[in-house]
Amino acid sequence: MTYAADSGRYERIPYRRCGRSGLRLPAISLGLWHNFGDDRPLEVQRAILRRAFDLGVTHFDLANNYGPPYGSAESNFGRILRDDFTPYRDELIISTKAGYDMWPGPYGEWGSRKYLLASLDQSLRRMGVDYVDIFYSHRFDPDTPLEETMGALDQAVRSGKALYAGISSYSAERTAEAAAILRDMGTPLLIHQPSYSMLNRWIEGGLLDTLAQEGAGCIAFSPLAQGMLTGKYLDGVPEGSRASRGTSFSADLLTEENVRHVRTLNEIARGRGQTLAQLALAWSLRDARVTSALIGASSVAQLEENLAALDRLDLTSDELAAIDRDAVEAGINIWAASSAH
């Protein structure tokens, strides 16, 4: 059956300006890090993407090595884009990234011009598009001159293969340097994508201030702490969960202390008439410098639950003070190495 988007899709959720740019992003965006590889049915992926767009989510975030296997999320997204979203391409923000390992050998990861631009060409082919809206350097490369990495982003934009340039998991200091290099080249830094949640607050230590000074937006990934802030681990590790699979999230992070903090935060959410995930998303968006929160979804129901966080973004000073007592660094930032330089 031919897909026709819901006519009321732009009345559902708020859109926020991305730094000082002309671009606005939905307050919640959809990431395809998990659940869009070849290990998941394509029709489930299609249902999630359709429902997201019907509810006003215009931004779909990918990377070259999302899957499994690597590249499959982009390929699957490309099939669904071709079949369902071709008439709506100009209503979508599609982003991808390069920086982590993608193919064997010295040119298959990090931040060289060779790798970034070759990867972008591959991503465009997999998705079947002429350009992406945002192309990111996925992590800082301490062994490649920042001028080379940013020069590759500038070339991607000047070639028309990307509209905007972004970076992910860069420190505040390196972000300022990257923004200055791009500004001198005439391609402003649009956005930074850091990990951020109630259990991983590192961006409050200077990065948000830097982004405000540079006029760049911020899109927070893993705002639910890879599931820790959904309540699924309050009573152990359920079968099939990310922690049970031991891929990007280790059950070792579910310490007694961390679970105690999560339980208290869950009680605050219940007192507000929200799920823990909804509270976590509302909290991550409380700062106007955060443009969007990036969620994953394994089902339409999960997507809808998370988007319902936007119905209740208000947080009182008393609620924020109560949250602060348990919104503590939980040692879960597995991307810290990139922003440590």
Secondary structure, 3 states (H helix, E strand, C coil): CCCCCCCCHHHCCCEEECCCCCCEEECEEEECCCCCCCCCCHHHHHHHHHHHHHCCCCEEECCCCCCCCCCHHHHHHHHHHHHHHHHHHHHCEEEEEECCCCCCCCCCCCCCHHHHHHHHHHHHHHHCCCCEEEEEECCCCCCCCHHHHHHHHHHHHHCCCEEEEEEECCCHHHHHHHHHHHHHHCCCEEEEECECECCECHHHHCHHHHHHHHCCEEEEECCCHHHHHHCCCCCCCCCCCHHHHCCCCCHHHCCHHHHHHHHHHHHHHHHCCCCHHHHHHHHHCCCCCCCEEEECCCCHHHHHHHHHHHHCCCCCHHHHHHHHCCCCCCCCCCCCCHHHC
